[in-house]
């Protein structure tokens, strides 16, 4: 029998955010990379995670494909399932941030409402939205997973950017143009934002 939600209370830990930040030398946050498939989210996310860890920071990448192998394996790609996928990821990312970890999330998350909800769950003060932007033509030309080709052949329906909408961020915390900027430069710009926000020591 499931527990009555009225009897469930949030268990506060004995460790404060300030104590975690002092121990880790950083503040926990969520870096949310959004953009079309092929825009470069995973490439930048992988580089960012590796660079942070190499420099001695606690960082972890939450990748959309990886989570669909486990936590979100029961979800499909309907609008309802996509919303639930982002909700679950946001809750997990928030817990990682609670632990003081710099959490890098790479998700298309096409709708403004989805990303606004993610920000609300994580907390606006520790949520950094990064718009990884490249034209549809550039993304389709890269087609790292062969998905665009499958869409054009009619094998995939409801594909973001072609048969399903993508609502670009209105005021992202950082706007990266990956059709004119390489992944290394984009990663450096995210690091700069982390330093300016006091997440990392400058």
Buried (B, 14 or more C-beta within 10 A) or exposed (E): EEEEEEEEEEEEEEEEBEEBBEEBEBBBBBBBBBBBBBBBBBBBBBBBBEBBBEEEBBBBBBBBEEBBEEBBEEBEBEEEEBBBBBBBBBEBBBEBBBBBBBBBBBBBBBBEEBBEBBBEBBBEEBBBBBBBBBBBEBBBEBBEEEBBEEBEEEEBEEBBBBEBEBBEBEEBBBBBBBBEBEBEEBBBBBBEBBEEBEBBEE
